[in-house]
Amino acid sequence: MSTQGTGFNTRAIHAGQAFEPRTGAVVPPVHFSTTYAQDGIGGLRNGYEYGRGTNPTRDSLQEQLAAVENGTHAFTFASGLAAEDSLIRALMRPGDHIVLGNDAYGGTYRLISRIFGDWGIGNTPVDMADPQALAAAIAAAQTRLVWLETPSNPMMKITDIAAVAKATHDAGALLVVDNTFATPYLQQPLDLGADIVVHSTTKYIGGHSDVVGGAVIVKDADLAEKIGFLQFAAGAVNGPMDAFLTTRGLKTLGVRMDRHSENAQKVAEWLQGRPEVEKVLYPGLPDHPGHELAKKQMKRFGGMVSVQFTGGEAAARTIAESTRVFTLAESLGGIESLMNYPSEMTHASVKGTELAVPENLLRLSCGIEDAEDLIADLEQAFTRL
Ligand SMILES: *Cc1c(COP(=O)(O)O)cnc(C)c1O
């Protein structure tokens, strides 16, 4: 069916998911074949030639992703960082510059500074919420890309996508939004002026902590051509089974995000009332500095909550090692609740840099279990303090 003009959940379930014509199988089969028979030399069937370039299962995920982000083209990769790597190589050349948020995902900063730095691409981390600092950083070099995460990881800072898009375009650069935390269900950056969306589909889109992947989505044919060429020519593609699992996850994204958001709100409100807690960072709390902006640019506030403890690093470590429903682990966005100590785990690579995170901070990925059980788990962990 055509999903043009339909709601988010209808697009998530049906875009790119036409039933199989021979049998009517409602779920399209997973295509493992690496190559395709040709009807005479060069006689390709529907353009299918070789698995690195095209695969029907990957195509179906790409169509689904383009539809939910309101883009025209999507490209999927073996991981979020593989997607970022291909995107940067498709659009940047030695001498170009990238301006990124000073609380960007640690792995993104490592890729940009430690890999691309050696290939002649400069970077400036900046406070994205400070328009003067942003404009100055963009103007100070040959800025080609501006890289924004909102909400940011793990500080949960909210940035005005439309305002950053305007500042970026005024300088002739392109805006990339990493939409991993918000997901297309809660926030659609291309509609707010961004040129490119990237995802670690490993997180909410896959949603079940069982598949690593990444995606780039655009709304412009010229950008699509450049990124599509890198996907094909550099070949960091996802395999068919990974594409299938990601598609299956994406179909239920809307219902999961509603529950993640409800649970996170309850957990954040409970944490805020506790004497052991110095600060709760969650945009759904009315006293969060980004609350009004988040209400405007997001449908709900998402499943991620960060919390800082009055007892410092020791308290954060004790809680991290005392929960039973929340599992101490890297990553986020799965149906099961996870807890992470960013300073030593996800953000260990930015320790000692401008992007370092507070040592009394824990990041909670609130899953879709029963909220009462999540709170009871935190309550029993708090008795260890
Ligand atoms: C995990 C993550 C990435 C990197 O994605 P991988 O799939 O781990 O390569 C990029 N951005 C954000 C915000 C992430 O959380």
Ligand as a Chemical Component Dictionary entry (heavy atoms), coordinates in Angstrom:
data_LIG
# 
_chem_comp.id                   LIG 
_chem_comp.type                 NON-POLYMER 
_chem_comp.pdbx_formal_charge   0 
_chem_comp.three_letter_code    LIG 
# 
loop_
_chem_comp_atom.comp_id 
_chem_comp_atom.atom_id 
_chem_comp_atom.alt_atom_id 
_chem_comp_atom.type_symbol 
_chem_comp_atom.charge 
_chem_comp_atom.model_Cartn_x 
_chem_comp_atom.model_Cartn_y 
_chem_comp_atom.model_Cartn_z 
_chem_comp_atom.pdbx_ordinal 
LIG C1 C1 C 0 25.139 4.557 20.300 1  
LIG C2 C2 C 0 25.128 5.900 19.678 2  
LIG C3 C3 C 0 25.838 6.165 18.511 3  
LIG C4 C4 C 0 26.743 5.128 17.843 4  
LIG O1 O1 O 0 26.023 4.071 17.314 5  
LIG P1 P1 P 0 26.555 2.525 17.246 6  
LIG O2 O2 O 0 25.395 1.795 16.696 7  
LIG O3 O3 O 0 26.954 2.140 18.631 8  
LIG O4 O4 O 0 27.739 2.546 16.326 9  
LIG C5 C5 C 0 25.745 7.427 17.955 10 
LIG N1 N1 N 0 24.989 8.395 18.541 11 
LIG C6 C6 C 0 24.299 8.181 19.677 12 
LIG C7 C7 C 0 23.489 9.285 20.270 13 
LIG C8 C8 C 0 24.352 6.933 20.282 14 
LIG O5 O5 O 0 23.681 6.728 21.431 15 
# 
loop_
_chem_comp_bond.comp_id 
_chem_comp_bond.atom_id_1 
_chem_comp_bond.atom_id_2 
_chem_comp_bond.value_order 
_chem_comp_bond.pdbx_ordinal 
LIG C1 C2 SING 1  
LIG C2 C3 SING 2  
LIG C2 C8 DOUB 3  
LIG C3 C4 SING 4  
LIG C3 C5 DOUB 5  
LIG C4 O1 SING 6  
LIG O1 P1 SING 7  
LIG P1 O2 DOUB 8  
LIG P1 O3 SING 9  
LIG P1 O4 SING 10 
LIG C5 N1 SING 11 
LIG N1 C6 DOUB 12 
LIG C6 C7 SING 13 
LIG C6 C8 SING 14 
LIG C8 O5 SING 15 
# 
